[in-house]
Amino acid sequence: MGEEFSGKYIDYSKTKFNKFVITEDKFDNTYEYSCTYDLDIKYQNVDTDNKQFNRVCDNQVFHSSDRLVQTHQERPECLQNVIHKEDEEEGTVDYAIRDWVEDDLKRDSQKFDAIIKIFNVNLPKKIFEDAYYSGKYELSTEGRKVKSIEYDYRKPVVNKLTIMYDDDTSFTVETKKDITNKDADGVIPGMSLPEIYSNVDDWLQEDYEGTLELLKEIFGFDFDTLKGARIVW
């Protein structure tokens, strides 16, 4: 993908920050910054040696939400003309940063650039590499629902499942730990993994949100977004 993850790999028409907040805390001569964000990002022009991953990037929107933290000995250059002495004296530093974000960082590309300057993180590249190399991939839930799940219910231990969605996409994931009948019984007393397998499609139709909550408790990850599981490419 090249040394730098340039904007040509991002489809900005389908990329959106749902939340983007930067704050500053000053401790003696040290400045600590945090960025709380919620992001949907769509990649394009992806050409790795993993064809399945390339297809996912062509058709899916990635989701990421987190809090970045970085410490500086002095204010980053991009903030030096944003925060004034009066802001420090009156306790309005975070308001000044908020106004800067709203007035000067209206485009998502500008927000990505600010994250590089303040937090030294190329966020699109980090999300992409986490998905490609580690299977740490979170789906956007917009416009899609879980239709069915599959796993080998004949085995006493389950650690791999396939989740199918109503847009005809599917993902195979690995759980963080082995799942047994004891895990199922602990959430739904008297239920085994084979019984859940037989009933889950009907449950999804009858009570979608409630079923996803039960599945998350049993298997340890979010079936809507796949957060908490590792995708097997």
C-alpha positions as CSV (number, residue, x, y, z in Angstrom):
1,M,0.0,0.0,0.0
2,G,3.0,2.3,-0.1
3,E,5.1,3.8,2.7
4,E,2.4,6.4,3.5
5,F,-1.3,5.7,3.6
6,S,-2.5,8.4,1.3
7,G,-6.0,9.7,0.7
8,K,-6.4,7.7,-2.5
9,Y,-7.1,4.7,-0.4
10,I,-10.1,6.3,1.4
11,D,-13.5,6.7,-0.1
12,Y,-14.5,10.0,1.6
13,S,-18.0,9.8,0.3
14,K,-18.7,6.9,2.7
15,T,-16.3,8.0,5.5
16,K,-17.7,9.9,8.5
17,F,-16.6,11.0,11.9
18,N,-19.7,10.5,14.2
19,K,-17.7,12.0,17.1
20,F,-14.4,13.9,17.3
21,V,-13.4,15.7,20.5
22,I,-9.9,16.9,21.4
23,T,-9.1,18.1,24.9
24,E,-6.0,19.4,26.6
25,D,-4.7,19.0,30.2
26,K,-1.6,20.9,31.4
27,F,0.6,19.5,34.2
28,D,3.5,21.8,35.1
29,N,5.3,22.1,31.7
30,T,3.7,19.0,30.2
31,Y,0.7,19.0,27.9
32,E,-1.5,15.9,27.6
33,Y,-4.0,15.7,24.8
34,S,-6.8,13.2,24.3
35,C,-9.0,12.6,21.3
36,T,-12.3,10.7,21.7
37,Y,-13.6,9.6,18.3
38,D,-16.2,7.4,16.6
39,L,-15.5,6.8,12.9
40,D,-17.0,4.9,9.9
41,I,-14.3,4.6,7.2
42,K,-14.5,3.1,3.7
43,Y,-11.4,2.0,1.9
44,Q,-10.9,1.9,-1.9
45,N,-8.2,0.9,-4.4
46,V,-7.0,-1.8,-2.0
47,D,-4.7,-4.3,-3.7
48,T,-3.1,-6.7,-1.1
49,D,-2.1,-10.3,-1.6
50,N,-5.3,-11.3,0.3
51,K,-8.1,-11.3,-2.3
52,Q,-10.8,-11.9,0.3
53,F,-9.6,-8.9,2.3
54,N,-9.6,-6.8,-0.9
55,R,-13.2,-7.7,-1.5
56,V,-14.2,-6.8,2.0
57,C,-12.6,-3.4,1.6
58,D,-14.5,-2.9,-1.7
59,N,-17.9,-3.7,-0.1
60,Q,-17.7,-3.0,3.6
61,V,-17.4,0.1,5.9
62,F,-15.0,-0.3,8.8
63,H,-15.9,1.1,12.2
64,S,-13.6,2.3,14.9
65,S,-14.1,4.1,18.2
66,D,-11.4,4.8,20.8
67,R,-9.6,7.4,22.9
68,L,-6.1,8.5,21.8
69,V,-3.7,10.0,24.3
70,Q,-0.4,11.8,23.7
71,T,1.9,13.9,25.9
72,H,4.0,16.9,24.6
73,Q,6.6,19.1,26.2
74,E,5.1,22.0,24.4
75,R,1.9,22.7,22.5
76,P,1.9,21.2,19.0
77,E,2.5,23.8,16.3
78,C,-1.1,23.4,14.9
79,L,-2.5,24.5,18.3
80,Q,-0.1,27.3,19.2
81,N,-2.2,30.0,17.4
82,V,-5.5,28.4,18.5
83,I,-5.1,28.6,22.3
84,H,-4.3,32.0,23.8
85,K,-3.2,33.2,27.2
86,E,-6.7,34.4,28.0
87,D,-8.0,30.8,27.4
88,E,-5.6,29.5,30.0
89,E,-6.5,32.2,32.5
90,E,-10.3,31.8,32.0
91,G,-10.3,28.0,31.7
92,T,-11.6,28.0,28.1
93,V,-8.8,26.0,26.4
94,D,-11.1,23.1,25.5
95,Y,-13.7,25.6,24.1
96,A,-11.0,27.1,21.9
97,I,-10.0,23.7,20.6
98,R,-13.6,22.8,20.0
99,D,-14.1,26.0,17.9
100,W,-10.9,25.2,16.0
101,V,-12.3,21.7,15.2
102,E,-15.6,23.1,14.1
103,D,-14.3,26.0,12.0
104,D,-11.0,24.6,10.6
105,L,-11.4,20.8,10.5
106,K,-14.7,20.5,8.6
107,R,-13.4,17.8,6.3
108,D,-12.5,14.4,7.5
109,S,-9.1,14.6,5.8
110,Q,-8.3,17.6,8.0
111,K,-9.3,15.7,11.1
112,F,-7.0,12.8,10.1
113,D,-4.2,15.3,9.5
114,A,-4.7,16.8,13.0
115,I,-4.5,13.4,14.6
116,I,-1.1,12.9,12.9
117,K,0.2,16.2,14.1
118,I,-1.1,16.0,17.7
119,F,-1.1,12.2,18.4
120,N,1.5,10.9,15.8
121,V,-1.1,8.4,14.6
122,N,-2.0,7.8,11.0
123,L,-5.5,6.6,11.9
124,P,-6.7,5.2,8.5
125,K,-3.4,3.3,8.2
126,K,-3.7,1.9,11.8
127,I,-7.3,0.7,11.4
128,F,-6.4,-0.9,8.0
129,E,-3.3,-2.7,9.3
130,D,-5.1,-3.9,12.5
131,A,-7.7,-5.5,10.2
132,Y,-5.2,-6.9,7.6
133,Y,-2.5,-8.2,9.9
134,S,-4.4,-9.0,13.1
135,G,-8.1,-9.6,12.1
136,K,-9.1,-6.7,14.5
137,Y,-11.9,-5.5,12.4
138,E,-15.1,-3.9,13.4
139,L,-18.0,-3.6,11.0
140,S,-20.3,-0.6,10.7
141,T,-23.8,-1.7,11.6
142,E,-25.5,0.7,9.2
143,G,-28.0,-0.9,6.9
144,R,-27.4,-4.6,7.7
145,K,-28.6,-7.3,10.1
146,V,-27.4,-10.7,11.2
147,K,-29.4,-13.4,9.4
148,S,-27.8,-16.6,10.7
149,I,-24.8,-18.2,12.3
150,E,-23.0,-21.4,11.8
151,Y,-20.6,-23.4,13.9
152,D,-19.7,-27.1,14.4
153,Y,-22.2,-27.9,17.2
154,R,-21.1,-31.6,17.2
155,K,-17.8,-30.7,18.9
156,P,-17.6,-30.1,22.7
157,V,-15.7,-26.9,22.2
158,V,-16.5,-24.1,19.8
159,N,-14.0,-21.4,18.9
160,K,-14.8,-20.6,15.3
161,L,-18.1,-19.3,13.9
162,T,-19.4,-18.0,10.6
163,I,-21.9,-15.0,10.8
164,M,-24.1,-14.4,7.8
165,Y,-25.9,-11.1,7.1
166,D,-29.0,-10.1,5.2
167,D,-26.9,-8.3,2.6
168,D,-25.4,-11.7,1.5
169,T,-22.0,-11.1,3.2
170,S,-20.5,-13.5,5.7
171,F,-17.5,-13.5,8.0
172,T,-15.7,-16.4,9.8
173,V,-14.3,-15.4,13.2
174,E,-12.4,-16.9,16.1
175,T,-13.5,-16.3,19.7
176,K,-11.1,-15.1,22.3
177,K,-11.6,-18.3,24.3
178,D,-13.1,-21.8,23.8
179,I,-16.9,-21.9,24.2
180,T,-18.6,-25.0,25.8
181,N,-22.0,-26.1,26.8
182,K,-21.2,-24.6,30.3
183,D,-21.0,-21.1,28.7
184,A,-24.4,-21.6,27.0
185,D,-26.0,-23.0,30.2
186,G,-24.6,-20.1,32.2
187,V,-26.5,-17.6,30.1
188,I,-29.6,-19.7,29.2
189,P,-30.1,-22.3,31.9
190,G,-30.7,-25.8,30.4
191,M,-29.5,-24.8,26.9
192,S,-26.6,-26.5,25.1
193,L,-24.6,-25.3,22.1
194,P,-26.5,-27.7,19.7
195,E,-29.9,-26.4,21.0
196,I,-28.8,-22.8,20.5
197,Y,-27.6,-23.6,16.9
198,S,-31.1,-25.1,16.2
199,N,-33.0,-22.2,17.5
200,V,-31.0,-19.1,16.8
201,D,-32.5,-18.3,13.4
202,D,-36.0,-18.2,14.8
203,W,-34.8,-16.2,17.8
204,L,-33.3,-13.6,15.5
205,Q,-36.6,-13.1,13.7
206,E,-38.6,-13.0,17.0
207,D,-36.3,-10.7,19.1
208,Y,-33.3,-9.5,17.1
209,E,-31.7,-7.2,19.8
210,G,-32.4,-9.6,22.6
211,T,-30.9,-12.6,20.7
212,L,-27.7,-10.6,19.9
213,E,-27.3,-9.8,23.6
214,L,-27.6,-13.4,24.5
215,L,-25.1,-14.5,21.8
216,K,-22.7,-11.8,23.0
217,E,-22.9,-13.1,26.5
218,I,-22.3,-16.7,25.4
219,F,-19.6,-16.2,22.8
220,G,-17.9,-13.0,24.0
221,F,-18.2,-10.7,21.0
222,D,-20.6,-8.4,19.3
223,F,-22.4,-10.2,16.4
224,D,-23.5,-7.0,14.7
225,T,-20.0,-5.5,14.5
226,L,-17.7,-8.5,15.3
227,K,-16.0,-6.4,17.9
228,G,-14.2,-8.8,20.4
229,A,-13.6,-11.5,17.8
230,R,-10.8,-12.0,15.3
231,I,-11.7,-12.3,11.7
232,V,-10.2,-15.3,9.9
233,W,-9.2,-14.1,6.4
